Amino acid sequence: MLEYCVCPKCQRMIMLDNEFETGFCCCCGTHISYEDAREELLAGLKKSIPDEFEIEADLSELIDEDDANIDSYGLDECKTKREAAKEYLGKWDFSGAFKAFSEALDFYPADFESRCGLMTAGLLRMKDTENWESYFTECISQIRSQSDWRMASSALKYVLDIMKKFLSKGGRYVSPSYTIGFWERLPKSFPELRQTAAEILAHCMNVEYAPFTDAARLDHETTRFAVGNCPSEPDKNMRRGMLAVIRFHCDINKKERLCRALYVYDRAVWLRAKDEVRINDAIMLCEEITSGEFTLENVKLVLNTIYDFLMMGGLEQNSTEHEKILFLSTVYTFPQIKKMERFFSGKLFFNKLYAEIYLKQKGASLISAEYKKIQAKIRELSV
């Protein structure tokens, strides 16, 4: 609910949502605490009102008097359209809200709340997530056209807070592949928002391990609250989103849980089906994480997770090592196991599997240099 407050910096009368701990002044763009702004208002009123009088909740006269000295042409029409837009948002009609917020800004281009609403509606438009990047560019351009371009960052912070509230109610964005470009670009343009962007992207990729809700992954209840089209097939190329989360998220434990959710969840099904796309995506994730752009801690996180996925570590305790090797030797091709060697050559189990797959190649020999090299590695690791 919006409450009247006073900005501690510029001393202007403003309105802030009491559901958020912080907000932004629509006059000077300063990031302020709701409690501080509310206390600033009450302190000013107490100076002008005798102690025996109670402070009235209705401050409309004060607001009108304050606004009398500024150019408010079109403000009434703007407020009418803005309220209509909010009703659309309440009904999850994001297209209707986007149109109404646009019309509100036509009447009064300086209205900060309408600009924030325009960006929120644009990013949440149903079944239109493919165009998020164009909405992002459009809204930032409109905000930066004002006298204080820093409002772009303020508005985005406001939008991301709205998104987090939406997610906390069980909502989700399906098919993050549609929106990954947005989540990669936003933290690069606004570094101060990278943590929040990474948290929301993590939610997009996997609801079960997202920080805002425990909703089951893509069940019928979750899908009912989804924004965007649900893909006919699960997205098997997850490395681009995973790399973005690893790059921008600061919580190593949550990054590891997400990585394991994406690459270990249902892995027995993928391996039995010999899902080449999923397997190659995991191998390419290892290649990209070791490019030199990521910290050693993040590299270890990914390599340990992908090893457990590809080598069936951690689970399938009832299967013997020999049974796993026989099974996996029918799953991977020799080119795939050669790529894995770069990352897992220090593991005894991997080298045993490597030897088994090598011997299936045409022209393979027990006395070849390749096989002798593998056996030497096995002996070394067995000590």
N, C-alpha and C positions, 0 to 999 in steps of 0.2 A: 504494500500500500504506500502511495506517495505521501510524504509529509513535508510541511513547510520547514525550511532551514535557512541558515545564513552562512555564506562562504566565509571561513576564517581569514582568507587572504584578501578578497576584493570587497567583502562586506555587503554583497548583493543578496537579495532574497531569492532563494532557489527552492526546488523540490527534489527530494531524494526518496528512493524506495527503501522502506525500513526493513525489508527482508535481506538487504545486503549490508555488510559491515562497512563498505566503502562505496564511493561514487565519484562523480566528476561535476565540477561547477560548469553550468551551461554558459556562464559569462566569461570566465577566464581560463577554463579547461583544467584547473588544478585538481589533482587527485586528493580527495579529502575523506576523512572518517565521518560516518553518519552521526555517531555520538557527539563528535566535536562540533559538527555543523548544527546539530540540534541544541547543544548547550550554548552555542554562540547566539542562537535565536532567543532562547529563554533568558539568557543573561541580559540581552538588550531590552527585552520586554520588562524585566524586573526593574530596570533603571527608570523606565518611563511610567510604570504602573505602581500605585501605592501598595504597600505590603498587605493591606486588608482586602485587596481585590484578588480574585483568582484569575489566572491566565486563561483566556477563552481559547477554545480549539479552533474557532472559525476566524481565520486571519484574512478573509477575502478583501476587507476594506484596506488593510495595510498593503496587500499585493497590488490592488488597483492604484493606490496612491503612489506606490513605488514605480509602477509601470507608466504613470502619467507623463513622466519626463523623457520617455524613450519612444522611438518610432515603432508603433505597434500596428501599422497598416497591414491588414490581412491576418492578424493574429487570431481573431475570433474564428474566422473560417478555417484557419489552420488547426485550431484546437478541436473544432467539430470533426474534421476529417481524421485527426489523430485519434480521437476517441472511437470513431468508427473502425479505424485500423486495429485498435486494441481488441475490439469485439471479434474481428476476424481472426486475430491471433488466438483468442480464447477458444474459437471453434476449430483451430488448426487449419484454417483456410489461409495459407500463406500467400497464395497468389492474390486473393482479395486484399490482404493486409498490405502487400507490396504496392498495389495500385493506389490504395487509400493514403499510405504514407507519402507516395510520390505526389499525389494531389495536394496533401498538406504542405509539402515543401514548395509547391508552385505558389501557394498563397503567402508563405512566410519562410523563405530559404534559410534563415538563421536559426530555425528551431532545432536545437540539439537533439531533443528526444525523438523527433520524427526522423532525423538522420540515423540515429541508432536503430530505430524501429525498421527503417528501410533496409539497413544492412542485415538485421536479424531475419526479416521476412524473406529477403533475397536468398540468404544462405539456407533457409529451411523450406523453400518452396517444394511442395510435394512433387515427386517423380521428375524432378528437374535438376538433380544434383550434378549432372554432366556439365552444367554451366556455372558451377560455383566460382571458378577462376575468373570468368567474365564479370560476375556479380561483384566479386572482390575488387577487381580493377575499377569497375564503374563507381562503386560506393566510395572507395578511397579517393578517386579523382574528384567526386562531388564534395567530399568533406575538405580535401586539401585546397579546394578553390576558395574557401573562406579565409578570413584574415589570419586565423591561427590554425595552420596545417597540423599542429600537434593533436588536434581533435581526432585525427584519424586513429591514433593509438588509443585515445580515450574511448572512442566509439567501439573499436575492436574489443577492448577489455570488457566493455559492457555486453557486447554480443556473446563473447565466450562464456561470461557468467550466466547468461540466459541459456546457452546451450547446455552447460553443466547442470542447470536446474532441470531442463528437459530430460537429460539423461538420468537424473536421479529419480525420475518418476517411472523409469522402466523403458524410456524411449531409446532408439538406436538408429544409426544410419546404416542401411544395408549397402552392400557392395562398395567398400571403401576404395576400390580401384577407380571409381568415378571421381573421388574427391582427393586422392593422394596428392595431386599437383597443388591443390590449395594448401594442404597441411605442410607441404615442403616449402612452399613459397612464403607463407605467413611468418614463420619464425625467422627466416632470413631477412625479411623486410622489417620486422618488429621483434628484435631479440628479447625484449623484456616479456614477451608473451610466449616464448618457446616452451616453457614448462607446461602451461595450460594447454597449448596446442598439442603437445605430445601426449598428454593425458587423454584428451578427447580422441585423438587418433587411435590410441590404444583401445579405447572403448569401441570405436568403429570396427576395429579388427577382431575383437573378441569380447563379447559381452560378459562371458562368465568370469573373466579375469580383469574386467575394467574396474577402475577405482570407485565408480559411482553407483553400481547396481549389481545385484546377484542374479539378475534375470537369466534364465537358461538360454543357451545359444540358439538363436533363430527358431525358437518354438512358436506356436501359433499366437500366443499372447504377445510375445516380443514383436513379431512381425506386424501385429495389428497396430503397434505404436511406432512403426518404422517410417523413416523419411527416405524416399528414393526407391528405385526399382530393385526388387530382389532378383539376383541373377539365377538363371535356370540351373547353372552348375556352380559348385563352390569355387571360389577363387583359389587356384593352386599356386599362383605366383605372389607370395607374400613378402618376399625379401625387401622390396622397395619400401613398403610401409614399416617393416621391422627395422630397417636401417634408419629410417627417419625417427622412430621412437628411441632407438639406441642413441642417436646423435643428440637429441634434444631433451630427453627425460633424465632427471637427476637421481631417481631412485633405482639403484642397481637391482634390488630384490624384485620390484615390480616388472622391470625389464626382463629379468630371467623367467618369472612366472608367465609373462606373455609369450616369450619365445618358446617355452615348453608347451604352452597351450596350443600354439600354432603348429609346432613341428613334432610333438610327441603324441598329442591327442589323436586317437584313431590311427596311429601309425601302422599297426598290424594290418589294418584294412588296406592302406595304401601300398604296403609292401607286398601283400598277397596278390593284389591286383597288378603289381609291377607298374605302378603309376610313374611313368618316365618324367612327366612334367613336374610332379611334386618332388621326385628325387633330384632332378637336375636343378630345381629351384633351391633346394637345400645346399647342394654343392656350390652353386653360384653365390649363395649367401656367405659361405665360408671364404670364397675367393674375394668378395668385396670387403668383408670385415677385416681381412688381412692386407688391405691395400696400403696401409700406413697412415690412414686418416683417423683411426680409432685408438682409444687407449688400450693398454694391455689387459686391463680388467674386463673391458667389453669384448675383446677378442676371445678371452678365455670363456666368458659367458656363452658366446655363440658356439664355439668349437665343442665345448662340453655337451651342450644341448643337442647339436646336430650329430655328434658321435652317438649319443644315446638313441637318437632317431634311426640313423642308418645302420648301426651295429646292434640294435635291439638291446641296449643296455638298460639296467634299472628295472625293467619289467620282464615278463615271461620267465619268472624264476623256475617254473616247472620244466623248462626246456634246458637240455644239456648244451654245453658249448659245441659239441660235435653236431647236434641237431640244428643249432642256429647256423653253423657254418655251411652245412649241407643245404639248408633252405636259402640262405642269402646268396650262395654261389649260383643259384638259379635266378636270382633277382637282378644282380648287377652285371653290366657288361664290362669287358676288360678296360675300355677307355674310361669308364666311370671310376673303376677302382684305381686306375692310374692317377686320376685327378685327386682322389681322396688321399693318396699316398703323401701328398704335400702336407696335409693337415694331421693325419693320424698314424704316421709311420712309427711313432714312439709307443704304440699300443700293441701288445702281444697278440690279442685276439684279431686285430685288423690284419697283421702280417700272416697269420694262419689262414684267414679268409683270402688274402691276396694270393698266397701260394695255391690254394684250391682253384681259384678262378684262372690263374695263369696256366695251370696244367690243362685246362679245357681248351686253350687256344690251339689253333692249327700250327703244327711245327714245334710245339712246346716240348721241352726235354728236361729230364731230371739232372742232366749234366750241363745245361746251358748256364751262361753267366748270370742271366736274370734270376733263374731259380736258386742258384748258389748264393746270390746276394740276399734273397728273401730268407733263405734258411740261416744265413749268418746273422741276420737281424733277429730271427726267432731265438737262436741260441743265446744271443746277447741279452735279450729281454727276459729269458727264462732263468737267468742266473739270480 
